[in-house]
Amino acid sequence: MKKENFKKYKLPENSGVYFFLDKKHTGKSIPKKENVLYVGKATILKDRVASYFSKDLVKTRGTRILSMVENAKDIFYIKTTSVLEAIILESKYIKELKPFFNIKDRDDRSYSYVVFTDEEFPRVLIMREREIEKNTDLKVSKKFGPFVSKSELLEVMKFVRKIFPYRDKCKLGEKRGCFNYQIGLCPGTCIGAISKKDYDKNLKNIEKILSGNIDKLLKDLEKEMKTLAKNQDFEEAVKMRNKITAFQYLKDINFIKNNGFESSEMGNLRIESYDISHISGKNRVGVMVVFQDGEFLKSEYKKFKVKEGINDDLAGLTEVLERRLAHREWQYPDIILIDGGKTHLEFLYKKLQNILNVEELSKIKLFSVVKDAKHKAREVLSLRTVDKLKNDEVLILVNEETHRFAVNYHKLLRNKIK
C-alpha cells in the first residue's frame, strides 16, 4: 500500500485496534484469519496508522514491517471506548488470528501472559512464554494473552489489582499477612482473611477484563450493587460503588501515553544508551542498552571491553560507538543517550561525523543525562533545541538501567580477574 492509497482512509481520533489486510474487505465483521497480515492497537487510530507511511519506517520498525505495509491492500479498524479495551482486543485478535507479521515480527516466546495457577487459591502471575516453558513445576489452570508490551500489561494489572486484589507470591497458612496484604493488593489468602468463594469471584472478574468482557463486568457490578442496597447492606454497596468508580477510572486511563514509554512523541523510537565503567581508570568496559516499543530489549544489550591504553571515558565511548556502528546489520538508533554535559555531546557529535555520513547522522538525536554530586540525574540535555523532548523521565529511566548494567558487567570482569 502506498501513502497516497492510505490518504483515502478517514480514520478517527479514537483509541482502537487496526488490521492490515492482504485483500479488500467489505462489511463490519472481523476479517478472515487468512487475510490478516498484522494487528495493532492505538491511542489515536488516525495518528498510529499514519506512522506506517512515514519515510523512516525502516529505521523505526524494520524491514519486516515495511514488507507488511507493501503487501497490504486494505485497512480495517475497530474503535474502542478506552485504551484498556484496545490493549485487551489486540491480545484477543493476535491469539485468534495469528497474523503472519505479528508472529514473524516477534518470537512467540517473548510475548507476555497473565497466568492463573492450578491451586486452591490460584496465584496470578505475569510471565513471558519462555518463562512458563522453563518453569516445569508451574501448574497452569488458565492463561490470558499474548500481550505485546509487558510494560503495558504490568500497568494494566497494577490497576486491576487495586480493584480486585489477588495472590501472587505469598504462602498459605502464614500467621502474619504478607506485605501486599498490608497495602491492600492481596486479599489475605495467606492468613485466611478471604473465603474461597469470594476469592474465586475476584478471579472471575479479572478473567472478564482479560477476555475483553469489560461491559458485561460493569453491568454485573452495578447489578450486584443495587441488590446490596435493596437488601440494606449499605456498607457493602458503598464498597461495590467504589469498585465501579475505580474501574471506570481504569477504563479511562490512557495507558499508552501515560506510562511515558509509548507516547506519540516517542512512538517506536529506538533508544540506545551507552555507559563506560572503570575503577581508578583501570579495566574500562562499555555497555549498550536498548529501549524500544516501551520495553528494554535485553536480548539486544551489548558489552564491550575497552582496549588497553585508552585512558578516559570519552575515548572509550568513541571506541565503543565505532565498533557498534560498524554493524550495519543491526537496526540503527533514533536516539543515542550518554552521561555528561554539553561538552560531552559536542565531542560525541564531532566523532560521529567521522563514523556516519551526513544523512545517517541527521536521523539520530543525541541526548545526555547530567548528574549531580550524588550521581543522581539533574537534567537531560540535547545538542539542538529542536530535539527537546517532553519525556525526559523516559531517558532518565533508560540511563539508570544503563548504569546498572555497566556496573554489573564491570563487577563480573573484576571478579574473574581476582
The 8 nearest C-alpha neighbors of each residue, nearest first, counted from 0:
[[1, 69, 71, 68, 72, 4, 70, 2],
 [2, 0, 4, 3, 5, 69, 52, 68],
 [1, 3, 5, 4, 52, 6, 0, 53],
 [2, 4, 6, 1, 5, 7, 0, 52],
 [5, 3, 1, 2, 6, 7, 0, 8],
 [4, 6, 2, 3, 7, 8, 1, 0],
 [5, 7, 3, 8, 4, 2, 9, 49],
 [8, 6, 5, 4, 9, 3, 10, 2],
 [9, 7, 6, 5, 10, 4, 74, 45],
 [10, 8, 7, 11, 6, 45, 5, 12],
 [9, 11, 45, 8, 44, 12, 76, 48],
 [12, 10, 13, 45, 44, 9, 43, 78],
 [11, 13, 43, 45, 44, 10, 14, 46],
 [14, 12, 43, 11, 44, 78, 15, 42],
 [13, 15, 42, 43, 41, 79, 82, 44],
 [14, 16, 78, 79, 85, 41, 77, 40],
 [15, 17, 40, 77, 76, 39, 85, 41],
 [18, 16, 76, 39, 75, 38, 40, 77],
 [19, 17, 38, 75, 74, 37, 76, 20],
 [18, 20, 74, 37, 36, 71, 35, 73],
 [21, 19, 35, 73, 71, 36, 34, 22],
 [20, 22, 71, 72, 34, 70, 36, 35],
 [23, 21, 72, 20, 73, 24, 34, 71],
 [24, 22, 73, 72, 25, 21, 20, 74],
 [25, 23, 22, 30, 26, 73, 75, 20],
 [26, 24, 23, 27, 28, 30, 75, 29],
 [27, 25, 28, 24, 29, 30, 75, 23],
 [26, 28, 29, 25, 30, 75, 24, 77],
 [27, 29, 26, 30, 25, 31, 24, 75],
 [28, 30, 31, 27, 75, 26, 32, 77],
 [31, 29, 28, 32, 34, 35, 24, 75],
 [32, 30, 34, 33, 29, 35, 96, 28],
 [31, 33, 96, 34, 35, 30, 98, 97],
 [32, 34, 31, 35, 96, 98, 36, 30],
 [35, 33, 21, 20, 32, 31, 36, 22],
 [36, 34, 20, 98, 32, 37, 33, 19],
 [37, 35, 98, 20, 99, 19, 100, 34],
 [36, 38, 98, 19, 100, 101, 18, 35],
 [39, 37, 18, 17, 93, 89, 19, 98],
 [40, 38, 17, 16, 89, 18, 37, 41],
 [41, 39, 16, 85, 15, 89, 17, 86],
 [42, 40, 44, 43, 14, 15, 47, 16],
 [41, 43, 14, 82, 44, 255, 13, 15],
 [44, 42, 14, 13, 12, 41, 45, 46],
 [45, 43, 47, 41, 46, 12, 13, 14],
 [44, 46, 10, 12, 11, 43, 47, 48],
 [47, 45, 49, 44, 43, 48, 50, 12],
 [46, 48, 44, 50, 49, 45, 41, 43],
 [47, 49, 50, 46, 51, 45, 44, 17],
 [50, 48, 46, 51, 47, 52, 45, 53],
 [49, 51, 48, 52, 47, 53, 46, 56],
 [52, 50, 49, 48, 53, 56, 68, 47],
 [51, 53, 50, 49, 2, 54, 56, 1],
 [54, 52, 55, 50, 56, 51, 49, 2],
 [53, 55, 56, 52, 57, 51, 58, 50],
 [54, 56, 58, 53, 57, 59, 60, 52],
 [57, 55, 59, 58, 53, 60, 54, 51],
 [58, 56, 61, 62, 60, 55, 59, 65],
 [59, 57, 55, 56, 61, 60, 331, 330],
 [58, 60, 56, 57, 268, 267, 61, 55],
 [61, 59, 57, 56, 58, 64, 267, 62],
 [60, 62, 57, 63, 58, 64, 59, 65],
 [61, 63, 65, 57, 64, 66, 60, 56],
 [64, 62, 66, 65, 61, 67, 104, 100],
 [63, 65, 67, 66, 62, 61, 60, 68],
 [64, 66, 62, 68, 67, 63, 57, 69],
 [67, 65, 63, 69, 64, 68, 62, 70],
 [66, 68, 64, 70, 65, 69, 71, 63],
 [69, 67, 71, 65, 70, 66, 0, 64],
 [68, 70, 0, 66, 67, 71, 65, 1],
 [71, 69, 67, 68, 66, 21, 0, 72],
 [72, 70, 21, 68, 0, 20, 69, 73],
 [73, 71, 21, 22, 20, 0, 23, 70],
 [72, 74, 20, 23, 71, 22, 19, 21],
 [75, 73, 19, 18, 20, 76, 17, 72],
 [74, 76, 18, 17, 19, 73, 77, 20],
 [77, 75, 17, 16, 18, 78, 74, 15],
 [76, 78, 16, 15, 79, 17, 75, 14],
 [79, 77, 15, 14, 13, 76, 16, 80],
 [80, 78, 15, 81, 14, 85, 84, 77],
 [79, 81, 84, 78, 14, 82, 15, 13],
 [82, 80, 83, 84, 79, 250, 251, 14],
 [81, 83, 85, 84, 253, 14, 42, 86],
 [84, 82, 86, 81, 85, 250, 87, 254],
 [83, 85, 87, 82, 81, 86, 88, 79],
 [84, 86, 82, 15, 88, 83, 87, 40],
 [87, 85, 83, 89, 84, 88, 82, 40],
 [86, 88, 84, 90, 85, 89, 211, 209],
 [89, 87, 91, 85, 90, 86, 84, 92],
 [88, 90, 86, 92, 91, 87, 40, 39],
 [89, 91, 146, 87, 145, 88, 93, 144],
 [90, 92, 88, 94, 89, 93, 95, 87],
 [93, 91, 95, 94, 89, 96, 90, 88],
 [92, 94, 97, 90, 96, 95, 91, 89],
 [95, 93, 92, 91, 97, 96, 90, 145],
 [96, 94, 92, 93, 97, 91, 32, 90],
 [95, 97, 32, 93, 98, 92, 94, 35],
 [96, 98, 93, 94, 95, 99, 102, 101],
 [99, 97, 36, 37, 101, 96, 35, 100],
 [98, 100, 102, 36, 101, 103, 97, 37],
 [99, 101, 103, 102, 37, 104, 98, 36],
 [102, 100, 104, 98, 103, 99, 37, 105],
 [101, 103, 100, 99, 105, 104, 107, 98],
 [104, 102, 100, 105, 101, 99, 106, 63],
 [105, 103, 101, 100, 102, 63, 106, 64],
 [106, 104, 102, 103, 107, 101, 109, 110],
 [105, 107, 108, 109, 102, 103, 104, 110],
 [108, 106, 109, 110, 105, 102, 128, 145],
 [107, 109, 128, 129, 106, 110, 127, 111],
 [110, 108, 107, 106, 127, 128, 111, 129],
 [111, 109, 145, 127, 108, 147, 107, 146],
 [112, 110, 127, 146, 126, 145, 149, 128],
 [113, 111, 144, 143, 126, 145, 125, 127],
 [112, 114, 125, 143, 124, 142, 126, 144],
 [113, 115, 142, 124, 123, 141, 112, 116],
 [116, 114, 123, 141, 140, 122, 121, 139],
 [115, 117, 139, 121, 140, 122, 138, 118],
 [116, 118, 140, 139, 138, 121, 115, 119],
 [119, 117, 121, 120, 116, 122, 138, 140],
 [120, 118, 121, 117, 195, 116, 122, 199],
 [119, 121, 118, 122, 195, 188, 198, 166],
 [122, 120, 118, 116, 115, 117, 119, 123],
 [121, 123, 167, 166, 116, 115, 124, 120],
 [124, 122, 115, 167, 114, 166, 121, 165],
 [123, 125, 114, 113, 167, 126, 122, 115],
 [126, 124, 113, 112, 114, 111, 123, 127],
 [127, 125, 112, 111, 130, 124, 128, 113],
 [126, 128, 111, 130, 129, 110, 109, 112],
 [127, 129, 108, 131, 130, 110, 109, 132],
 [128, 130, 108, 132, 131, 127, 133, 109],
 [131, 129, 133, 127, 128, 132, 126, 134],
 [130, 132, 128, 134, 129, 133, 127, 126],
 [133, 131, 129, 130, 134, 128, 135, 108],
 [132, 134, 130, 131, 135, 129, 128, 136],
 [135, 133, 131, 136, 137, 132, 130, 129],
 [134, 136, 137, 133, 132, 131, 138, 130],
 [137, 135, 134, 138, 133, 131, 139, 132],
 [138, 136, 135, 134, 139, 116, 131, 117],
 [137, 139, 117, 116, 136, 140, 135, 118],
 [140, 138, 116, 117, 141, 115, 137, 114],
 [139, 141, 117, 116, 115, 138, 142, 114],
 [142, 140, 115, 139, 114, 143, 116, 117],
 [141, 143, 114, 113, 115, 112, 144, 140],
 [144, 142, 113, 112, 114, 209, 145, 141],
 [145, 143, 112, 146, 90, 113, 111, 142],
 [144, 146, 90, 112, 110, 111, 94, 147],
 [147, 145, 111, 144, 90, 148, 110, 112],
 [146, 148, 110, 145, 149, 111, 90, 89],
 [149, 147, 151, 150, 146, 152, 293, 294],
 [148, 150, 152, 151, 111, 153, 147, 146],
 [151, 149, 153, 148, 152, 154, 294, 293],
 [152, 150, 154, 148, 153, 149, 155, 254],
 [151, 153, 149, 155, 154, 150, 156, 148],
 [154, 152, 150, 156, 151, 155, 157, 149],
 [153, 155, 151, 157, 152, 156, 150, 158],
 [156, 154, 152, 157, 153, 158, 151, 159],
 [157, 155, 159, 153, 158, 154, 160, 152],
 [156, 158, 154, 160, 155, 159, 153, 161],
 [157, 159, 161, 156, 160, 155, 249, 154],
 [160, 158, 156, 162, 161, 157, 163, 155],
 [159, 161, 164, 163, 162, 158, 157, 156],
 [160, 162, 158, 159, 163, 164, 184, 157],
 [163, 161, 160, 159, 242, 164, 245, 158],
 [162, 164, 160, 201, 161, 159, 165, 205],
 [165, 163, 160, 184, 185, 186, 161, 162],
 [164, 166, 185, 186, 160, 163, 184, 167],
 [165, 167, 122, 185, 123, 168, 169, 188],
 [166, 168, 122, 123, 124, 169, 165, 185],
 [169, 167, 166, 170, 122, 124, 123, 177],
 [168, 170, 189, 167, 177, 166, 171, 188],
 [171, 169, 189, 173, 172, 168, 188, 177],
 [170, 172, 189, 173, 188, 190, 169, 191],
 [171, 173, 189, 190, 174, 170, 191, 188],
 [172, 174, 190, 189, 175, 171, 170, 176],
 [175, 173, 190, 172, 176, 189, 171, 177],
 [176, 174, 173, 177, 190, 189, 172, 178],
 [175, 177, 180, 190, 189, 187, 178, 181],
 [178, 176, 180, 179, 169, 175, 181, 189],
 [177, 179, 181, 180, 182, 176, 185, 184],
 [180, 178, 184, 185, 182, 181, 177, 183],
 [181, 179, 185, 183, 177, 178, 182, 187],
 [180, 182, 178, 179, 183, 177, 176, 184],
 [181, 183, 179, 180, 184, 178, 185, 177],
 [184, 182, 180, 181, 185, 179, 186, 164],
 [185, 183, 164, 179, 180, 161, 182, 160],
 [184, 186, 180, 165, 164, 179, 166, 187],
 [187, 185, 164, 188, 180, 165, 193, 184],
 [188, 186, 192, 189, 185, 190, 180, 193],
 [187, 189, 191, 190, 186, 193, 192, 171],
 [188, 190, 171, 187, 173, 172, 170, 191],
 [191, 189, 173, 187, 188, 192, 172, 176],
 [190, 192, 188, 193, 189, 187, 194, 172],
 [191, 193, 187, 190, 188, 186, 194, 189],
 [194, 192, 191, 188, 187, 186, 198, 197],
 [195, 193, 197, 196, 198, 192, 191, 188],
 [194, 196, 198, 197, 199, 193, 120, 119],
 [197, 195, 199, 194, 198, 200, 193, 201],
 [198, 196, 200, 194, 199, 195, 201, 193],
 [197, 199, 195, 201, 200, 196, 194, 193],
 [198, 200, 202, 196, 201, 197, 195, 203],
 [199, 201, 197, 203, 198, 202, 196, 204],
 [202, 200, 198, 204, 199, 163, 203, 205],
 [201, 203, 205, 199, 204, 200, 206, 198],
 [204, 202, 206, 200, 205, 201, 199, 207],
 [203, 205, 207, 201, 206, 202, 200, 208],
 [206, 204, 202, 208, 207, 203, 209, 201],
 [205, 207, 203, 209, 204, 208, 210, 202],
 [208, 206, 212, 204, 210, 205, 209, 211],
 [209, 207, 205, 213, 211, 206, 210, 212],
 [208, 210, 206, 211, 207, 87, 205, 143],
 [211, 209, 207, 208, 212, 206, 87, 91],
 [210, 212, 208, 213, 209, 87, 207, 88],
 [213, 211, 207, 215, 210, 208, 214, 216],
 [212, 214, 216, 208, 215, 211, 207, 217],
 [215, 213, 217, 216, 212, 218, 211, 219],
 [216, 214, 218, 213, 217, 212, 219, 207],
 [215, 217, 219, 213, 214, 218, 220, 212],
 [218, 216, 220, 214, 219, 215, 221, 213],
 [217, 219, 215, 221, 216, 220, 222, 214],
 [220, 218, 216, 222, 217, 221, 215, 223],
 [219, 221, 223, 217, 222, 218, 224, 216],
 [220, 222, 224, 218, 223, 219, 217, 225],
 [223, 221, 219, 225, 220, 224, 218, 226],
 [222, 224, 220, 226, 221, 225, 219, 227],
 [225, 223, 236, 221, 227, 226, 222, 239],
 [226, 224, 228, 222, 227, 223, 229, 221],
 [225, 227, 229, 223, 224, 228, 230, 222],
 [228, 226, 230, 232, 224, 236, 225, 229],
 [227, 229, 231, 225, 230, 226, 233, 236],
 [230, 228, 226, 231, 227, 225, 232, 224],
 [229, 231, 227, 228, 232, 226, 233, 225],
 [232, 230, 228, 233, 229, 227, 236, 234],
 [233, 231, 227, 230, 228, 234, 235, 236],
 [232, 234, 236, 231, 228, 235, 237, 227],
 [233, 235, 237, 236, 232, 238, 231, 227],
 [236, 234, 238, 237, 233, 232, 239, 227],
 [235, 237, 233, 224, 239, 227, 238, 234],
 [236, 238, 240, 234, 239, 235, 233, 241],
 [239, 237, 235, 241, 236, 240, 242, 234],
 [238, 240, 242, 236, 241, 237, 224, 235],
 [239, 241, 237, 243, 242, 238, 236, 244],
 [240, 242, 244, 238, 239, 243, 245, 237],
 [243, 241, 239, 245, 240, 244, 162, 246],
 [242, 244, 246, 240, 241, 245, 247, 239],
 [245, 243, 241, 247, 246, 242, 240, 248],
 [246, 244, 248, 242, 247, 243, 241, 249],
 [245, 247, 249, 243, 248, 244, 242, 250],
 [248, 246, 250, 244, 249, 245, 243, 251],
 [249, 247, 245, 251, 246, 250, 252, 244],
 [248, 250, 246, 247, 252, 251, 245, 158],
 [251, 249, 247, 248, 81, 252, 83, 246],
 [250, 252, 248, 249, 81, 253, 247, 82],
 [253, 251, 249, 254, 250, 248, 82, 83],
 [252, 254, 256, 255, 82, 257, 251, 42],
 [255, 253, 257, 256, 252, 258, 82, 151],
 [254, 256, 261, 253, 257, 258, 262, 42],
 [257, 255, 262, 254, 253, 258, 259, 261],
 [256, 258, 259, 254, 253, 255, 262, 252],
 [257, 259, 260, 256, 254, 255, 261, 154],
 [260, 258, 257, 256, 262, 261, 393, 390],
 [261, 259, 293, 258, 262, 393, 265, 256],
 [262, 260, 293, 255, 266, 256, 265, 259],
 [261, 263, 256, 264, 265, 266, 259, 260],
 [262, 264, 266, 265, 261, 256, 47, 46],
 [263, 265, 262, 266, 388, 261, 389, 390],
 [266, 264, 262, 263, 268, 261, 267, 260],
 [267, 265, 263, 261, 268, 264, 262, 292],
 [268, 266, 292, 59, 291, 265, 269, 60],
 [269, 267, 266, 333, 265, 59, 291, 270],
 [268, 270, 291, 332, 333, 290, 334, 267],
 [271, 269, 334, 290, 289, 332, 335, 333],
 [272, 270, 289, 335, 288, 332, 334, 336],
 [271, 273, 336, 288, 287, 335, 337, 270],
 [274, 272, 287, 337, 286, 336, 401, 288],
 [273, 275, 286, 285, 402, 401, 337, 405],
 [276, 274, 285, 284, 312, 316, 286, 283],
 [275, 277, 284, 283, 405, 406, 285, 409],
 [278, 276, 283, 280, 281, 282, 279, 284],
 [277, 279, 280, 281, 282, 276, 283, 409],
 [280, 278, 281, 277, 282, 283, 276, 310],
 [279, 281, 278, 277, 310, 283, 282, 311],
 [282, 280, 278, 279, 283, 277, 310, 307],
 [281, 283, 277, 284, 280, 278, 305, 409],
 [284, 282, 277, 305, 281, 276, 275, 304],
 [285, 283, 304, 305, 276, 275, 303, 282],
 [284, 286, 275, 303, 274, 302, 304, 276],
 [287, 285, 302, 301, 274, 273, 405, 303],
 [286, 288, 273, 301, 300, 272, 271, 302],
 [287, 289, 300, 272, 271, 401, 273, 286],
 [290, 288, 271, 296, 270, 295, 300, 299],
 [289, 291, 295, 270, 294, 296, 269, 271],
 [290, 292, 269, 293, 294, 267, 268, 270],
 [293, 291, 267, 294, 261, 290, 260, 268],
 [292, 294, 260, 291, 261, 150, 290, 148],
 [295, 293, 291, 290, 292, 296, 150, 148],
 [294, 296, 290, 297, 289, 291, 293, 288],
 [297, 295, 298, 289, 299, 290, 294, 300],
 [296, 298, 300, 299, 295, 289, 288, 290],
 [297, 299, 296, 300, 301, 295, 289, 288],
 [300, 298, 297, 296, 301, 289, 288, 287],
 [299, 301, 288, 297, 287, 298, 289, 296],
 [300, 302, 287, 286, 299, 303, 288, 285],
 [303, 301, 286, 285, 287, 304, 300, 284],
 [304, 302, 285, 284, 286, 305, 319, 301],
 [303, 305, 284, 285, 306, 283, 302, 282],
 [304, 306, 284, 283, 315, 303, 285, 307],
 [307, 305, 309, 308, 304, 283, 315, 318],
 [306, 308, 309, 305, 282, 283, 310, 281],
 [307, 309, 310, 306, 305, 311, 281, 283],
 [310, 308, 307, 311, 306, 315, 314, 305],
 [309, 311, 308, 280, 312, 314, 315, 281],
 [312, 310, 314, 313, 309, 315, 280, 316],
 [311, 313, 315, 314, 316, 275, 310, 276],
 [314, 312, 316, 315, 311, 317, 343, 347],
 [313, 315, 317, 316, 312, 311, 318, 309],
 [316, 314, 312, 318, 313, 317, 305, 319],
 [315, 317, 313, 319, 314, 318, 312, 320],
 [318, 316, 314, 320, 315, 319, 321, 313],
 [317, 319, 321, 315, 316, 320, 322, 314],
 [318, 320, 316, 322, 317, 321, 323, 315],
 [321, 319, 323, 317, 322, 318, 324, 316],
 [320, 322, 318, 324, 319, 323, 317, 325],
 [321, 323, 319, 325, 320, 324, 318, 326],
 [322, 324, 320, 325, 321, 326, 319, 329],
 [325, 323, 326, 321, 322, 320, 327, 354],
 [324, 326, 322, 323, 327, 321, 320, 354],
 [327, 325, 324, 328, 329, 323, 322, 330],
 [326, 328, 329, 325, 324, 330, 331, 323],
 [327, 329, 326, 330, 331, 325, 324, 323],
 [330, 328, 327, 326, 331, 324, 323, 325],
 [329, 331, 328, 332, 58, 61, 327, 59],
 [330, 332, 329, 58, 333, 327, 324, 269],
 [333, 331, 269, 334, 270, 271, 335, 330],
 [332, 334, 363, 269, 268, 270, 364, 362],
 [333, 335, 364, 270, 332, 363, 365, 271],
 [336, 334, 271, 365, 272, 270, 366, 364],
 [335, 337, 272, 366, 367, 365, 271, 273],
 [338, 336, 367, 273, 272, 274, 368, 366],
 [339, 337, 368, 367, 369, 274, 336, 340],
 [340, 338, 369, 343, 367, 368, 337, 341],
 [339, 341, 343, 342, 369, 367, 344, 380],
 [340, 342, 344, 343, 345, 382, 380, 339],
 [343, 341, 345, 344, 340, 346, 339, 347],
 [342, 344, 346, 340, 341, 345, 339, 347],
 [345, 343, 347, 341, 346, 342, 348, 382],
 [344, 346, 348, 342, 347, 343, 341, 349],
 [347, 345, 343, 349, 344, 348, 342, 350],
 [346, 348, 344, 350, 345, 349, 343, 351],
 [349, 347, 351, 345, 350, 346, 344, 352],
 [350, 348, 352, 346, 347, 351, 345, 353],
 [349, 351, 347, 352, 348, 353, 346, 354],
 [352, 350, 354, 348, 353, 349, 355, 347],
 [353, 351, 349, 350, 354, 355, 348, 356],
 [352, 354, 351, 350, 355, 349, 356, 348],
 [353, 355, 351, 352, 321, 350, 356, 324],
 [356, 354, 352, 351, 360, 359, 353, 357],
 [355, 357, 359, 358, 360, 352, 354, 353],
 [356, 358, 360, 359, 361, 355, 352, 362],
 [359, 357, 361, 360, 356, 362, 355, 363],
 [360, 358, 356, 361, 362, 357, 355, 363],
 [359, 361, 357, 362, 363, 358, 355, 356],
 [362, 360, 358, 359, 363, 357, 364, 356],
 [361, 363, 360, 359, 333, 364, 358, 334],
 [364, 362, 333, 360, 334, 361, 365, 332],
 [365, 363, 334, 333, 335, 366, 386, 362],
 [364, 366, 335, 334, 381, 336, 382, 363],
 [367, 365, 381, 336, 380, 335, 337, 364],
 [368, 366, 337, 338, 380, 336, 339, 379],
 [367, 369, 379, 338, 339, 378, 376, 380],
 [368, 370, 339, 378, 377, 340, 376, 379],
 [371, 369, 376, 374, 375, 377, 368, 372],
 [370, 372, 374, 375, 373, 377, 376, 369],
 [373, 371, 374, 370, 375, 377, 376, 369],
 [372, 374, 371, 375, 370, 376, 377, 369],
 [375, 373, 370, 371, 372, 376, 369, 377],
 [374, 376, 370, 371, 373, 377, 372, 369],
 [377, 375, 370, 369, 378, 368, 371, 374],
 [378, 376, 370, 369, 371, 375, 379, 368],
 [379, 377, 369, 376, 368, 380, 370, 391],
 [378, 380, 368, 367, 369, 391, 366, 381],
 [381, 379, 367, 366, 368, 378, 382, 340],
 [382, 380, 366, 383, 365, 386, 387, 367],
 [381, 383, 365, 344, 380, 384, 366, 341],
 [382, 384, 385, 381, 386, 387, 365, 364],
 [383, 385, 386, 387, 381, 382, 380, 388],
 [386, 384, 383, 387, 381, 388, 382, 364],
 [387, 385, 384, 383, 381, 388, 364, 382],
 [386, 388, 384, 385, 381, 389, 383, 380],
 [389, 387, 390, 391, 386, 264, 265, 385],
 [388, 390, 391, 387, 264, 392, 265, 393],
 [389, 391, 388, 392, 393, 259, 394, 265],
 [390, 392, 394, 393, 389, 395, 379, 388],
 [391, 393, 395, 390, 394, 396, 259, 389],
 [394, 392, 396, 391, 395, 390, 397, 259],
 [395, 393, 397, 391, 396, 392, 398, 390],
 [394, 396, 398, 392, 393, 397, 399, 391],
 [395, 397, 393, 399, 394, 398, 392, 400],
 [398, 396, 394, 400, 399, 395, 401, 393],
 [397, 399, 395, 401, 396, 400, 394, 402],
 [400, 398, 402, 396, 401, 397, 395, 403],
 [399, 401, 403, 397, 398, 402, 404, 396],
 [402, 400, 398, 404, 399, 403, 288, 405],
 [401, 403, 405, 399, 404, 400, 406, 274],
 [402, 404, 400, 406, 401, 405, 407, 399],
 [403, 405, 401, 407, 402, 406, 400, 408],
 [406, 404, 402, 408, 407, 403, 286, 276],
 [405, 407, 409, 403, 408, 404, 402, 410],
 [408, 406, 410, 404, 409, 405, 411, 403],
 [409, 407, 411, 405, 410, 406, 404, 412],
 [408, 410, 406, 412, 411, 407, 413, 405],
 [411, 409, 413, 407, 408, 412, 414, 406],
 [410, 412, 408, 414, 409, 413, 407, 415],
 [413, 411, 415, 409, 414, 410, 416, 408],
 [412, 414, 410, 416, 415, 411, 409, 417],
 [415, 413, 417, 411, 416, 412, 410, 409],
 [414, 416, 412, 413, 417, 411, 410, 409],
 [415, 417, 413, 414, 412, 411, 282, 410],
 [416, 414, 415, 413, 412, 411, 410, 282]]
